[in-house]
């Protein structure tokens, strides 16, 4: 078994029995699918709404998966598989963010959702990302995007200008940031080359003839020859994804090697961290 049920101070919980890689299926939500009026009172807080009037009442260990605002697993639609979103260590509690609908989405199509006050609770997940009140499984504000926003912050580093600091722990292999880019076609490069944008652009395209300016946090990671992160350019999606090369703890600066390969020691045109 890859997971097991344990009893903690706050009741039952599901924990990983082994180290688990991101993307692995941990368990499935299994149980009868019934109409809302047929959900027993004792099952109400565990029932998952999977259709307009279809409620899955989990009867296996998936029943004991707790909520976290910084969850390490998610539920795959259609199969109801619980998939590790990032690597888990043996003994880690498996958590899901049950609040996945934004208030805006709810307002736009209220008939598609059910607001059940039985699902509202004050969250005690203790995560730096904790939203406090989880209200009827609906998120306040905008749609949650995994790993974005409050996992990172921009800070000033002495002698380096701005850089990116981790606000939480990232496990080796975990995606830290997904940034969209503005692609600068090679014909336009001569107009950009001598501007401040020069230091913030990535080579782009299979032949690296174009350039790209990253949005989001992507332009502000500092360089290091011993980086703790690496980036991958997704040309067709016009995105850059940043991944942890090793475990990164909250408070650490996140750095990449702008020569591309993490161990590429070629000198750069600007001074780098050791
Ligand atoms: Zn929370």
Boltz pocket constraint, residues with backbone or C-beta under 6 A from the ligand:
constraints:
  - pocket:
      binder: B
      contacts: [[A, 68], [A, 69], [A, 70], [A, 123], [A, 124], [A, 125], [A, 126], [A, 127], [A, 129], [A, 130], [A, 131], [A, 132]]
      max_distance: 6.0
